[in-house]
């Protein structure tokens, strides 16, 4: 493992191949360092489109791209797949479950987050989070499984097999609820002509007073209407108290018969932070210095969802978003390149390019910089163009064009299959 | 389940949603019958391209198409997913594991085949067949797993982790060996720059005196050269005797260190035939009458890989090929439509459109009707055009165009990821 080098070069070890990790690696392309990226999976995940995998709009291979492929043409980078078991900041060494330890000169903690069930009873056993590609595939297969089961046993419809409760009124929750509603109303209505789907309910539950709290009020109103048009029931000021495989109980006392609880509600940093001995903030995110390094360790950077990053420009803590992950990754990469050359690291200033979300076909909201807002079909087309541009490679883009074009013109989605490899 | 009908119509129950089964259903589109298709999976498999899923050229969703989608616009057809547990030809009823029994007026046995290991020791435990989509995904993930393991532990290369033995010199074996060789030489060479892959061997083992026995000698010679150019070693007159997870032992005494044995060697009809009480032929295939019905049961048809079909024109037994499955399906469908209208069933005459196979990029062979042969780049382009035309829908075609075009121009394959849904 590792190239056979004449003499050891400065090694930058990047833990995590998400937006943050690949952002760092890209910026070190021309630096005189060896870049080693370690991720537990062999793919990079385009997280903003996970809900489209869960609802059969895109196949897993458009949203998950081979990590090695991303670095085929970066000769100073190596990729390995392994799980981190411990990080020794004093010894400057990381241990892995599947391979020997790796020392480093610079370490980048970009391991992301995991879902936070906030102690809701049995949520860990029965809820479907939507943070990883495996999460998306599991949810997709579960939804198909419930419809197939209802096809064979109509009594399951009465039992709530087709009902879905989505927790969280942020982009993940709203996009999921909208996409599931369209999957039901446009696809399953012809796939299962004998199932009375008017009885299938999709309920979006938000603890706060409103969904889409981060968006301008006019966009919020629009999103509410767009969800209502898709027969999604929105419950605000409501909290999930417990969940069983077939029931979701709310704090208010209401019990919704539902075999599917989608959890789009909260994150906490990767559990590895617990053993680092670093200062943690809310959601156990690692507190970082203005230059994105951690206190006392100028050679260790924390970026993306795992980090508690304060914008040097506005003084505000930045949200756990893909755009923040990528930008903080780029900045950490630039800072490491500076340090390697003996130049001082610089503080991170976030450039907010805006936030966007889709509710369904022809329905999206965009909140750009400087108060710009956009909604409806124009926003939806802009959303599509931006996301196409952001997908990893031209191949992924071309595939997404085929999938989206087909879905837009025919309402067809040909990824709704379940290939079980455990049984023969 | 089942539409709410005024009065029961003639029910045609089709067991199996492969080429044979969908061929029958299509031909009954305008017949005054209820068509019920039951398959254990929720997808139809385009079997001729399975090796491309195994070698990351196509994603599973281009080769597996939702069965329900194929019949969305056929109002007299219903699809269910369930496993057949027993068939009662006297009672005219079929039982399933996951749903209640279904009676029928006409029954179509189109359950296909399963791999035949011919009693080779431990082959059932360690070999990788390539007959189902799950087989293809398993093989793909296994190959990726071996390379990832070798990346972390270089000693595994010496142990044969990257070596592949392919059994069977027919199209499945030759296409698989060629595609694996290209995956190694074009993709993994840059994915794993530190693994000395010149040590990775791909060996094709054929029991008979020659590979591609069904092709014209000039095409055989061409295929041998094309394999040699891709560093595939061909062993003819050689038989696999036993297999362990890391070794393949041949009858000649040679032992090949290899963690991967691809089984493209033989088929036997679906095990369900054992309980039918019908006359079986070699490979336990069901003997059918000239009209494709079974003796003593004019209302029961057997078609595709499960059937022992004699061509009414030539008197020859037809091979287990997709083209035979589809044509016999169409013919059985037409015959059922005739019987429903009180017209006599007709004997099946096979129209041989030819056979084709690819060895790799720019290398294919075609043996058409009337002695026509074609090889090399022109054959490869023809092969591509024909297979594009045969893929289920325009969407599948468009996706395959993207995948193949990208692979052809860039040697890139972006489906080489493993999404494990069993772990969280």
Contacts between the chains, C-beta under 8 A, distances in Angstrom:
chain1	res1	chain2	res2	distance
A	1	B	151	6.7
A	1	B	152	6.7
A	1	B	154	6.8
A	1	B	194	6.5
A	2	B	194	6.8
A	3	B	193	7.4
A	3	B	194	5.9
A	4	B	194	7.9
A	41	B	417	7.4
A	41	B	418	7.5
A	41	B	419	7.7
A	41	B	420	8.0
A	42	B	144	6.5
A	42	B	148	6.4
A	42	B	416	7.4
A	42	B	417	5.5
A	42	B	418	5.8
A	43	B	417	3.9
A	43	B	418	7.8
A	43	B	419	7.4
A	59	B	59	5.3
A	59	B	60	7.7
A	59	B	61	4.4
A	60	B	59	7.7
A	60	B	417	7.4
A	60	B	419	5.4
A	61	B	59	4.4
A	61	B	61	7.9
A	61	B	414	6.2
A	61	B	415	4.5
A	61	B	417	6.5
A	64	B	417	4.9
A	64	B	419	6.3
A	65	B	414	5.8
A	65	B	417	7.4
A	66	B	191	7.5
A	66	B	414	6.0
A	66	B	416	4.9
A	66	B	417	5.5
A	68	B	190	8.0
A	68	B	191	4.2
A	68	B	192	7.5
A	68	B	416	8.0
A	69	B	191	7.2
A	69	B	412	6.8
A	69	B	414	6.1
A	69	B	416	7.5
A	72	B	190	4.6
A	72	B	191	6.9
A	78	B	193	7.7
A	78	B	194	7.2
A	80	B	151	6.2
A	80	B	152	6.6
A	81	B	148	5.3
A	81	B	151	7.7
A	81	B	152	7.9
A	82	B	152	6.7
A	98	B	152	5.6
A	99	B	152	3.9
A	99	B	153	7.2
A	133	B	419	5.3
A	134	B	419	5.5
A	134	B	420	6.2
A	134	B	421	4.9
A	134	B	423	7.5
A	134	B	424	7.4
A	137	B	419	5.5
A	137	B	421	5.2
A	138	B	421	5.0
A	141	B	421	7.3
A	144	B	42	6.5
A	148	B	42	6.4
A	148	B	81	5.2
A	151	B	1	6.6
A	151	B	80	6.2
A	151	B	81	7.7
A	152	B	1	6.6
A	152	B	80	6.6
A	152	B	81	8.0
A	152	B	82	6.7
A	152	B	98	5.6
A	152	B	99	4.0
A	153	B	99	7.3
A	154	B	1	6.8
A	190	B	68	7.9
A	190	B	72	4.6
A	191	B	66	7.5
A	191	B	68	4.1
A	191	B	69	7.2
A	191	B	72	6.9
A	192	B	68	7.5
A	193	B	3	7.4
A	193	B	78	7.7
A	194	B	1	6.4
A	194	B	2	6.8
A	194	B	3	5.9
A	194	B	78	7.2
A	392	B	414	7.9
A	393	B	412	7.5
A	393	B	414	6.6
A	394	B	406	7.6
A	395	B	402	6.7
A	395	B	403	7.8
A	395	B	406	4.4
A	395	B	410	7.8
A	395	B	412	6.2
A	395	B	414	5.2
A	396	B	414	6.5
A	398	B	402	4.5
A	398	B	406	7.2
A	399	B	399	6.4
A	399	B	402	5.4
A	399	B	403	7.7
A	402	B	395	6.7
A	402	B	398	4.5
A	402	B	399	5.4
A	402	B	402	6.1
A	403	B	395	7.8
A	403	B	399	7.8
A	406	B	394	7.6
A	406	B	395	4.4
A	406	B	398	7.2
A	410	B	395	7.7
A	412	B	69	6.7
A	412	B	393	7.5
A	412	B	395	6.2
A	414	B	61	6.2
A	414	B	65	5.8
A	414	B	66	6.0
A	414	B	69	6.1
A	414	B	392	8.0
A	414	B	393	6.6
A	414	B	395	5.2
A	414	B	396	6.5
A	415	B	61	4.5
A	416	B	42	7.4
A	416	B	66	4.9
A	416	B	68	7.9
A	416	B	69	7.5
A	417	B	41	7.4
A	417	B	42	5.6
A	417	B	43	3.8
A	417	B	60	7.4
A	417	B	61	6.5
A	417	B	64	4.9
A	417	B	65	7.4
A	417	B	66	5.5
A	418	B	41	7.5
A	418	B	42	5.8
A	418	B	43	7.8
A	419	B	41	7.7
A	419	B	43	7.4
A	419	B	60	5.5
A	419	B	64	6.2
A	419	B	133	5.3
A	419	B	134	5.5
A	419	B	137	5.5
A	420	B	41	8.0
A	420	B	134	6.2
A	421	B	134	4.9
A	421	B	137	5.2
A	421	B	138	5.0
A	421	B	141	7.3
A	422	B	422	7.7
A	423	B	134	7.5
A	424	B	134	7.3
